[in-house]
């Protein structure tokens, strides 16, 4: 069972920052070529899910890892508070319509997991309902994998409470980040332990597609880790360019 308290939020001490950033640049170059092959072959889909506490760096990860690729082959969806129309359907309805087709990369900034995380933390969803939803999520991910050849990568951006506070405070004073400021983020921070417990429950009960815990206090290591996993996922597909057939 994954216990976040036992996992560091920082890069291994032996890892050299400058060398890792050089390796990241090479991986990003490789990802550009691999995405081209992925799109040309058109036999696989890739769904990348980002979850994490507020200010864990989801936006930055999406920008800095995937900006090296062709934007025509990527669709990013951010899931906010459900709209009245979305609430009139089952909770996965709004998710399913944004899943990627073959040859495409879909990126979820938050995801179906919000319906078993924030809802439980705030008591909007009881444990029995949450368990039913988690079973539905497992079936949903199985459907995507088996019937649309979708590779799913689920990243939890693991940031420390201290680093989170520093980033939230920066939004008060940095003009480039003030647009992200929301006083409610500090209220949510008071529920840190509840969120952690709910995440660990998801890791255990929704682990048919394994979660990848990404130490995220240092952006350079976070981005390197994510990029490496995306590259490995592409390479496991054993893709080939289509040939001309007469």
C-alpha positions as CSV (number, residue, x, y, z in Angstrom):
1,X,0.0,0.0,0.0
2,X,1.3,3.5,-0.9
3,X,1.9,5.7,2.1
4,X,2.8,9.2,1.0
5,X,4.4,10.0,4.3
6,X,7.0,7.4,3.5
7,X,7.9,8.8,0.0
8,X,10.2,11.8,-0.4
9,X,8.9,14.9,-2.2
10,X,12.4,15.7,-3.5
11,X,14.9,14.3,-6.0
12,X,17.5,11.7,-4.8
13,X,20.5,13.6,-3.4
14,X,22.9,11.8,-5.7
15,X,21.1,13.2,-8.8
16,X,22.9,16.1,-10.4
17,X,20.5,18.9,-11.4
18,X,22.4,20.1,-14.5
19,X,22.9,16.6,-15.9
20,X,19.3,15.7,-15.3
21,X,18.2,18.8,-17.2
22,X,20.4,17.8,-20.1
23,X,18.8,14.4,-20.0
24,X,15.4,16.0,-20.0
25,X,16.1,18.0,-23.1
26,X,17.2,14.8,-24.9
27,X,14.0,13.1,-23.8
28,X,11.8,16.0,-25.0
29,X,13.5,15.8,-28.4
30,X,12.8,12.0,-28.5
31,X,9.2,12.7,-27.5
32,X,8.7,14.9,-30.5
33,X,9.8,12.1,-32.8
34,X,7.8,9.5,-31.0
35,X,4.6,11.5,-31.1
36,X,5.0,11.9,-34.8
37,X,5.3,8.1,-35.1
38,X,2.4,7.6,-32.7
39,X,0.1,9.9,-34.7
40,X,1.2,8.4,-38.1
41,X,0.6,4.8,-37.0
42,X,-2.8,5.7,-35.5
43,X,-3.2,2.4,-33.5
44,X,-2.9,3.7,-29.9
45,X,-4.3,6.4,-27.7
46,X,-2.5,7.9,-24.7
47,X,-4.3,9.4,-21.7
48,X,-2.2,11.3,-19.2
49,X,-3.9,12.1,-15.9
50,X,-2.5,14.6,-13.4
51,X,-3.7,14.7,-9.8
52,X,-2.2,16.4,-6.8
53,X,-2.7,19.0,-4.1
54,X,-3.2,22.6,-5.0
55,X,0.1,24.2,-6.3
56,X,1.7,20.8,-6.9
57,X,2.6,21.9,-10.4
58,X,0.1,20.4,-12.7
59,X,0.0,23.4,-15.1
60,X,3.7,23.7,-15.3
61,X,4.2,20.0,-15.9
62,X,1.7,20.1,-18.8
63,X,3.4,23.1,-20.3
64,X,7.0,22.1,-19.9
65,X,6.8,18.4,-20.8
66,X,4.3,18.5,-23.7
67,X,5.2,21.8,-25.3
68,X,7.9,20.0,-27.3
69,X,5.2,18.0,-29.1
70,X,2.9,19.0,-32.0
71,X,-0.1,20.7,-30.4
72,X,-2.4,19.3,-33.1
73,X,-2.0,15.9,-31.6
74,X,-2.8,16.9,-28.0
75,X,-5.9,17.9,-26.2
76,X,-5.8,19.2,-22.6
77,X,-8.9,19.2,-20.5
78,X,-9.2,20.8,-17.0
79,X,-12.0,19.5,-14.9
80,X,-13.6,22.2,-12.7
81,X,-16.8,22.2,-10.6
82,X,-19.5,20.2,-12.6
83,X,-22.0,22.3,-14.6
84,X,-25.8,21.8,-14.1
85,X,-25.8,19.8,-17.4
86,X,-22.9,17.6,-16.2
87,X,-24.6,17.0,-12.9
88,X,-27.7,15.7,-14.7
89,X,-25.7,12.8,-16.1
90,X,-23.7,10.1,-14.4
91,X,-20.4,11.3,-13.0
92,X,-18.3,9.8,-15.8
93,X,-20.3,11.4,-18.6
94,X,-18.3,14.6,-18.7
95,X,-15.0,12.6,-18.5
96,X,-15.7,10.1,-21.3
97,X,-16.3,12.6,-24.0
98,X,-12.8,14.0,-23.5
99,X,-10.9,10.7,-23.8
100,X,-8.4,10.6,-26.7
101,X,-9.0,8.9,-30.0
102,X,-6.3,6.7,-31.6
103,X,-3.3,8.7,-32.6
104,X,-4.1,11.4,-30.0
105,X,-2.8,12.4,-26.6
106,X,-5.4,13.4,-24.0
107,X,-4.2,15.2,-20.9
108,X,-6.5,15.6,-17.9
109,X,-5.7,18.4,-15.4
110,X,-7.6,16.8,-12.6
111,X,-10.0,14.0,-13.6
112,X,-12.6,11.5,-12.7
113,X,-10.8,11.1,-9.3
114,X,-12.1,14.5,-8.1
115,X,-15.5,12.7,-7.7
116,X,-14.0,10.5,-5.0
117,X,-11.6,13.0,-3.5
118,X,-12.9,16.5,-2.8
119,X,-16.5,15.1,-2.6
120,X,-15.4,12.8,0.3
121,X,-13.2,15.4,2.0
122,X,-16.2,17.8,2.2
123,X,-18.8,15.1,3.0
124,X,-20.7,15.5,-0.3
125,X,-20.2,11.8,-1.0
126,X,-20.4,9.0,1.5
127,X,-18.1,6.1,1.6
128,X,-20.6,3.7,0.1
129,X,-21.1,5.9,-2.9
130,X,-17.4,6.5,-3.2
131,X,-16.7,2.8,-3.4
132,X,-19.3,2.4,-6.1
133,X,-17.7,5.2,-8.0
134,X,-14.3,3.7,-7.7
135,X,-15.5,0.4,-9.1
136,X,-17.0,2.4,-12.0
137,X,-13.7,4.2,-12.5
138,X,-11.8,0.8,-12.6
139,X,-14.3,-0.5,-15.2
140,X,-14.0,2.8,-17.2
141,X,-10.2,2.6,-17.3
142,X,-10.4,-1.1,-18.3
143,X,-12.8,-0.2,-21.1
144,X,-10.4,2.4,-22.5
145,X,-7.5,0.0,-22.3
146,X,-9.1,-3.0,-23.7
147,X,-11.5,-1.5,-26.3
148,X,-9.6,1.5,-27.5
149,X,-6.0,0.5,-27.0
150,X,-5.5,3.4,-24.7
151,X,-2.4,3.6,-22.5
152,X,-3.2,5.4,-19.3
153,X,-0.6,7.2,-17.2
154,X,-1.8,8.4,-13.8
155,X,0.6,10.9,-12.1
156,X,0.2,12.0,-8.6
157,X,2.4,15.1,-8.1
158,X,3.7,14.7,-4.6
159,X,4.5,18.0,-3.0
160,X,5.3,18.8,0.6
161,X,3.0,20.9,2.8
162,X,5.9,23.4,3.2
163,X,6.6,23.7,-0.5
164,X,2.8,24.1,-1.2
165,X,2.6,27.0,1.3
166,X,5.6,28.7,-0.3
167,X,4.0,28.5,-3.7
168,X,0.6,29.7,-2.6
169,X,2.2,32.7,-0.8
170,X,4.1,33.5,-4.0
171,X,0.8,34.0,-5.8
172,X,0.2,36.9,-3.5
173,X,3.3,38.8,-4.6
174,X,4.4,37.6,-8.0
175,X,2.6,39.6,-10.7
176,X,2.9,36.7,-13.1
177,X,1.2,34.3,-10.8
178,X,-1.4,36.5,-9.1
179,X,-4.0,35.3,-11.6
180,X,-3.8,31.9,-9.9
181,X,-4.5,33.3,-6.4
182,X,-7.6,32.0,-4.7
183,X,-8.1,32.5,-1.0
184,X,-10.0,29.2,-0.8
185,X,-6.8,27.3,-1.6
186,X,-5.7,28.1,2.0
187,X,-8.9,26.7,3.4
188,X,-8.4,23.5,1.4
189,X,-4.8,23.4,2.8
190,X,-6.3,23.1,6.3
191,X,-7.8,19.8,5.1
192,X,-4.4,18.4,4.0
193,X,-4.5,15.2,6.1
194,X,-8.0,14.4,4.9
195,X,-7.0,14.8,1.3
196,X,-3.9,12.6,1.8
197,X,-6.1,9.9,3.3
198,X,-8.5,10.0,0.4
199,X,-5.7,9.9,-2.1
200,X,-4.1,6.9,-0.4
201,X,-7.5,5.2,-0.6
202,X,-7.7,5.8,-4.3
203,X,-4.1,4.5,-4.8
204,X,-5.3,1.2,-3.1
205,X,-8.7,0.8,-4.6
206,X,-8.1,2.2,-8.1
207,X,-4.7,0.6,-8.9
208,X,-5.5,-1.6,-11.9
209,X,-3.7,1.1,-13.8
210,X,-0.8,1.8,-11.4
211,X,-0.3,5.2,-10.0
212,X,3.0,7.0,-10.5
213,X,4.1,9.1,-7.5
214,X,6.2,12.0,-8.7
215,X,8.3,13.9,-6.2
216,X,7.4,17.5,-7.1
217,X,9.1,19.9,-4.8
218,X,11.7,20.5,-7.5
219,X,10.2,21.2,-10.9
220,X,13.2,20.0,-12.9
221,X,13.0,16.6,-11.3
222,X,9.2,16.5,-11.6
223,X,9.4,17.2,-15.3
224,X,12.2,14.8,-15.9
225,X,10.3,12.0,-14.2
226,X,7.0,12.6,-16.1
227,X,8.8,12.9,-19.5
228,X,10.7,9.6,-18.8
229,X,7.5,7.8,-18.1
230,X,5.8,9.2,-21.2
231,X,8.8,8.2,-23.4
232,X,8.8,4.7,-21.9
233,X,5.0,4.4,-22.6
234,X,5.5,5.3,-26.2
235,X,8.4,2.8,-26.6
236,X,6.4,0.0,-25.1
237,X,3.9,0.4,-28.0
238,X,6.4,-1.0,-30.5
239,X,5.2,1.4,-33.2
240,X,6.1,1.4,-36.9
241,X,5.4,3.9,-39.6
242,X,2.8,2.7,-42.1
243,X,4.1,1.7,-45.5
244,X,2.6,2.4,-48.8
245,X,0.2,-0.3,-50.0
246,X,-0.8,-0.6,-53.6
